């Protein structure tokens, strides 16, 4: 399922991406790599998603979140 569909407070694991090599590299540079746990802090209709990735919080746009494939723990 896409990261954008994960409810607030849930933890998931990144399993893959829908995008080209440059997009995947950009995400990897931010720490989004398959096998990494992500906790959704904020996922509301308006504005970016806020996720806890390792020990830092990141804000990502909804378009990016739609291309990050995750599965529940």
GROMACS elastic network, one bead per residue, 0.5 to 0.9 nm:
[ bonds ]
;  ai    aj funct       b0    kb
    1     4     6  0.83734   500
    1     5     6  0.69768   500
    1     6     6  0.81571   500
    1    66     6  0.87348   500
    1    68     6  0.82991   500
    1    69     6  0.55228   500
    1    70     6  0.56102   500
    1    71     6  0.64427   500
    1    72     6  0.89699   500
    2     5     6  0.57204   500
    2     6     6  0.74647   500
    2    17     6  0.89788   500
    2    65     6  0.66204   500
    2    66     6  0.51090   500
    2    67     6  0.63238   500
    2    68     6  0.55355   500
    2    70     6  0.59769   500
    2    71     6  0.84883   500
    3     6     6  0.55199   500
    3    12     6  0.83762   500
    3    14     6  0.84174   500
    3    40     6  0.86005   500
    3    62     6  0.89061   500
    3    64     6  0.87579   500
    3    65     6  0.51080   500
    3    66     6  0.60537   500
    3    67     6  0.75624   500
    3    68     6  0.55726   500
    3    69     6  0.60354   500
    3    70     6  0.59265   500
    3    71     6  0.86473   500
    4     7     6  0.82742   500
    4    43     6  0.74484   500
    4    49     6  0.76768   500
    4    62     6  0.63756   500
    4    63     6  0.83688   500
    4    64     6  0.84364   500
    4    66     6  0.52965   500
    4    67     6  0.84494   500
    4    68     6  0.80571   500
    5    43     6  0.84209   500
    5    65     6  0.85336   500
    5    66     6  0.79667   500
    6     9     6  0.86333   500
    6    10     6  0.66640   500
    6    11     6  0.83372   500
    6    12     6  0.80862   500
    6    40     6  0.70744   500
    6    43     6  0.76920   500
    6    70     6  0.87487   500
    6    72     6  0.88437   500
    7    10     6  0.58811   500
    7    40     6  0.69218   500
    7    41     6  0.87380   500
    7    42     6  0.82241   500
    7    43     6  0.64972   500
    7    44     6  0.88585   500
    8    11     6  0.87600   500
    8    39     6  0.80110   500
    8    40     6  0.51021   500
    8    41     6  0.54778   500
    8    42     6  0.55235   500
    8    43     6  0.56521   500
    8    44     6  0.83120   500
    9    39     6  0.64828   500
    9    40     6  0.54389   500
    9    41     6  0.57669   500
    9    42     6  0.78627   500
   10    38     6  0.83872   500
   10    39     6  0.57118   500
   10    40     6  0.57166   500
   10    41     6  0.80804   500
   10    72     6  0.81431   500
   10    73     6  0.89832   500
   11    37     6  0.67854   500
   11    38     6  0.56164   500
   11    40     6  0.65114   500
   11    71     6  0.89550   500
   11    72     6  0.66876   500
   11    73     6  0.66844   500
   12    36     6  0.83963   500
   12    37     6  0.56843   500
   12    38     6  0.54141   500
   12    39     6  0.64450   500
   12    40     6  0.82984   500
   12    70     6  0.61148   500
   12    71     6  0.55270   500
   12    73     6  0.55880   500
   13    34     6  0.74060   500
   13    35     6  0.57578   500
   13    36     6  0.55205   500
   13    38     6  0.60610   500
   13    39     6  0.87930   500
   13    69     6  0.86264   500
   13    70     6  0.53821   500
   13    71     6  0.55061   500
   13    72     6  0.63830   500
   13    73     6  0.68152   500
   14    17     6  0.83669   500
   14    32     6  0.73876   500
   14    33     6  0.66959   500
   14    35     6  0.54020   500
   14    36     6  0.55771   500
   14    37     6  0.65300   500
   14    38     6  0.73083   500
   14    68     6  0.71351   500
   14    69     6  0.60565   500
   14    71     6  0.66991   500
   15    33     6  0.80336   500
   15    35     6  0.61809   500
   15    36     6  0.82678   500
   15    68     6  0.79802   500
   15    69     6  0.56503   500
   15    70     6  0.51478   500
   15    71     6  0.67912   500
   16    33     6  0.77985   500
   16    34     6  0.57980   500
   16    35     6  0.87770   500
   16    67     6  0.85809   500
   16    68     6  0.62987   500
   16    69     6  0.50540   500
   16    70     6  0.69685   500
   17    20     6  0.86459   500
   17    23     6  0.87261   500
   17    24     6  0.68351   500
   17    34     6  0.85780   500
   17    67     6  0.55925   500
   17    69     6  0.54867   500
   17    70     6  0.87304   500
   18    23     6  0.87119   500
   18    24     6  0.82700   500
   18    66     6  0.84053   500
   18    68     6  0.65568   500
   18    69     6  0.74160   500
   19    22     6  0.80571   500
   19    23     6  0.58452   500
   19    24     6  0.65128   500
   19    67     6  0.68578   500
   19    68     6  0.88818   500
   20    23     6  0.53640   500
   20    24     6  0.62657   500
   20    25     6  0.86599   500
   21    24     6  0.51195   500
   21    25     6  0.60623   500
   21    26     6  0.85881   500
   22    25     6  0.50710   500
   22    26     6  0.61603   500
   22    27     6  0.87158   500
   23    26     6  0.51131   500
   23    27     6  0.63741   500
   23    28     6  0.86609   500
   24    27     6  0.51739   500
   24    28     6  0.61430   500
   24    29     6  0.86468   500
   24    32     6  0.85201   500
   24    33     6  0.86059   500
   25    29     6  0.61316   500
   25    30     6  0.87224   500
   26    29     6  0.51553   500
   26    30     6  0.66071   500
   26    31     6  0.89608   500
   26    32     6  0.87054   500
   27    30     6  0.51002   500
   27    31     6  0.64042   500
   27    32     6  0.51279   500
   27    33     6  0.73278   500
   28    33     6  0.54501   500
   29    32     6  0.73274   500
   29    33     6  0.88164   500
   30    33     6  0.87314   500
   30    58     6  0.86719   500
   31    36     6  0.82367   500
   31    53     6  0.73274   500
   31    54     6  0.81972   500
   32    35     6  0.88526   500
   32    36     6  0.68518   500
   32    38     6  0.87537   500
   32    53     6  0.78546   500
   32    68     6  0.86497   500
   33    36     6  0.58682   500
   34    37     6  0.87385   500
   34    70     6  0.87518   500
   36    53     6  0.78277   500
   36    54     6  0.78913   500
   37    52     6  0.86377   500
   37    53     6  0.68210   500
   37    54     6  0.72569   500
   37    73     6  0.88520   500
   38    51     6  0.65361   500
   38    52     6  0.57696   500
   38    53     6  0.51296   500
   38    54     6  0.73541   500
   38    70     6  0.89515   500
   39    50     6  0.88335   500
   39    51     6  0.55972   500
   39    52     6  0.50319   500
   39    53     6  0.68236   500
   40    43     6  0.69118   500
   40    49     6  0.75911   500
   40    50     6  0.63663   500
   40    52     6  0.63580   500
   40    53     6  0.89409   500
   41    49     6  0.76355   500
   41    50     6  0.53762   500
   41    51     6  0.51661   500
   41    52     6  0.66011   500
   41    57     6  0.84499   500
   42    48     6  0.81565   500
   42    49     6  0.54568   500
   42    51     6  0.68469   500
   43    46     6  0.84237   500
   43    47     6  0.84272   500
   43    48     6  0.74887   500
   43    49     6  0.50362   500
   43    50     6  0.68589   500
   43    51     6  0.86598   500
   44    47     6  0.70967   500
   44    48     6  0.79749   500
   44    49     6  0.72617   500
   45    48     6  0.86171   500
   46    49     6  0.88956   500
   47    61     6  0.74195   500
   47    62     6  0.78246   500
   48    59     6  0.58849   500
   48    60     6  0.54339   500
   48    62     6  0.59854   500
   49    58     6  0.80839   500
   49    59     6  0.54888   500
   49    60     6  0.53696   500
   49    61     6  0.62568   500
   49    62     6  0.66800   500
   49    65     6  0.77075   500
   50    57     6  0.65946   500
   50    58     6  0.55416   500
   50    60     6  0.64713   500
   50    61     6  0.89157   500
   51    56     6  0.82937   500
   51    57     6  0.55405   500
   51    58     6  0.53970   500
   51    59     6  0.64824   500
   51    60     6  0.78542   500
   52    55     6  0.67479   500
   52    56     6  0.56864   500
   52    58     6  0.64590   500
   53    56     6  0.55153   500
   53    57     6  0.61199   500
   53    58     6  0.71035   500
   54    57     6  0.82838   500
   60    63     6  0.83311   500
   60    64     6  0.65435   500
   60    65     6  0.67128   500
   61    64     6  0.54265   500
   61    65     6  0.63113   500
   61    66     6  0.87915   500
   62    66     6  0.61516   500
   62    67     6  0.88909   500
   63    66     6  0.52345   500
   63    67     6  0.68706   500
   64    67     6  0.53460   500
   64    68     6  0.67508   500
   65    68     6  0.53408   500
   65    69     6  0.82954   500
   66    69     6  0.76699   500
